[in-house]
Amino acid sequence: MCLAIPGKIIEITVEDPIMRAGKVSFGGILKEVNLFCVPEAGIGDYVIVHAGLAISVIDEEEAEQVFKYLADIVESQPEGDA
């Protein structure tokens, strides 16, 4: 099973079209992400990231819905299993 999660682009660190990259925030945790597949994405946009590669742009509402689903999953776990 593959898991892709949303994150918010905080900074574009490499502008080169082939090596385009940026810092993406995942709930405050910053990771360097390859942005090659989403040339239209800019600072403040939400992207779906899988294995360090942004694969699509999503709107803030959709990203917030995913965050809610993830929080619901964590909350539904028995104590000690999360």
Contacts in CASP RR format, 6 or more apart in sequence:
PFRMAT RR
TARGET T0000
AUTHOR 0000-0000-0000
METHOD contacts of the structure
MODEL  1
MCLAIPGKIIEITVEDPIMRAGKVSFGGILKEVNLFCVPEAGIGDYVIVH
AGLAISVIDEEEAEQVFKYLADIVESQPEGDA
2 50 0 8 1.000
3 50 0 8 1.000
4 48 0 8 1.000
4 49 0 8 1.000
4 50 0 8 1.000
4 55 0 8 1.000
5 26 0 8 1.000
5 48 0 8 1.000
5 49 0 8 1.000
5 66 0 8 1.000
5 70 0 8 1.000
6 46 0 8 1.000
6 47 0 8 1.000
6 48 0 8 1.000
6 49 0 8 1.000
6 58 0 8 1.000
6 62 0 8 1.000
6 63 0 8 1.000
6 66 0 8 1.000
6 67 0 8 1.000
7 24 0 8 1.000
7 25 0 8 1.000
7 26 0 8 1.000
7 27 0 8 1.000
7 46 0 8 1.000
7 47 0 8 1.000
7 48 0 8 1.000
7 49 0 8 1.000
7 63 0 8 1.000
8 24 0 8 1.000
8 25 0 8 1.000
8 44 0 8 1.000
8 45 0 8 1.000
8 46 0 8 1.000
8 47 0 8 1.000
8 63 0 8 1.000
9 22 0 8 1.000
9 23 0 8 1.000
9 24 0 8 1.000
9 33 0 8 1.000
9 35 0 8 1.000
9 41 0 8 1.000
9 42 0 8 1.000
9 43 0 8 1.000
9 44 0 8 1.000
9 45 0 8 1.000
9 46 0 8 1.000
9 47 0 8 1.000
10 22 0 8 1.000
10 23 0 8 1.000
10 24 0 8 1.000
10 25 0 8 1.000
10 30 0 8 1.000
10 43 0 8 1.000
10 44 0 8 1.000
11 22 0 8 1.000
11 23 0 8 1.000
11 43 0 8 1.000
12 20 0 8 1.000
12 21 0 8 1.000
12 22 0 8 1.000
12 35 0 8 1.000
12 42 0 8 1.000
12 43 0 8 1.000
13 21 0 8 1.000
13 22 0 8 1.000
13 23 0 8 1.000
13 32 0 8 1.000
14 20 0 8 1.000
14 21 0 8 1.000
14 22 0 8 1.000
17 36 0 8 1.000
17 39 0 8 1.000
18 36 0 8 1.000
19 34 0 8 1.000
19 36 0 8 1.000
20 34 0 8 1.000
20 35 0 8 1.000
20 36 0 8 1.000
20 39 0 8 1.000
21 32 0 8 1.000
21 33 0 8 1.000
21 34 0 8 1.000
21 35 0 8 1.000
22 32 0 8 1.000
22 33 0 8 1.000
22 35 0 8 1.000
23 30 0 8 1.000
23 31 0 8 1.000
23 32 0 8 1.000
23 33 0 8 1.000
24 30 0 8 1.000
24 31 0 8 1.000
24 32 0 8 1.000
24 33 0 8 1.000
24 47 0 8 1.000
24 49 0 8 1.000
24 54 0 8 1.000
26 49 0 8 1.000
31 49 0 8 1.000
31 52 0 8 1.000
33 47 0 8 1.000
33 49 0 8 1.000
33 52 0 8 1.000
33 53 0 8 1.000
33 54 0 8 1.000
34 52 0 8 1.000
34 53 0 8 1.000
34 54 0 8 1.000
35 41 0 8 1.000
35 47 0 8 1.000
35 54 0 8 1.000
36 53 0 8 1.000
37 53 0 8 1.000
37 54 0 8 1.000
37 55 0 8 1.000
37 56 0 8 1.000
38 47 0 8 1.000
38 54 0 8 1.000
38 55 0 8 1.000
38 56 0 8 1.000
38 57 0 8 1.000
40 57 0 8 1.000
41 47 0 8 1.000
41 54 0 8 1.000
41 57 0 8 1.000
45 57 0 8 1.000
46 57 0 8 1.000
46 58 0 8 1.000
46 59 0 8 1.000
46 60 0 8 1.000
46 62 0 8 1.000
46 63 0 8 1.000
47 54 0 8 1.000
47 55 0 8 1.000
47 56 0 8 1.000
47 57 0 8 1.000
47 58 0 8 1.000
48 54 0 8 1.000
48 55 0 8 1.000
48 56 0 8 1.000
48 57 0 8 1.000
48 58 0 8 1.000
49 55 0 8 1.000
74 82 0 8 1.000
END
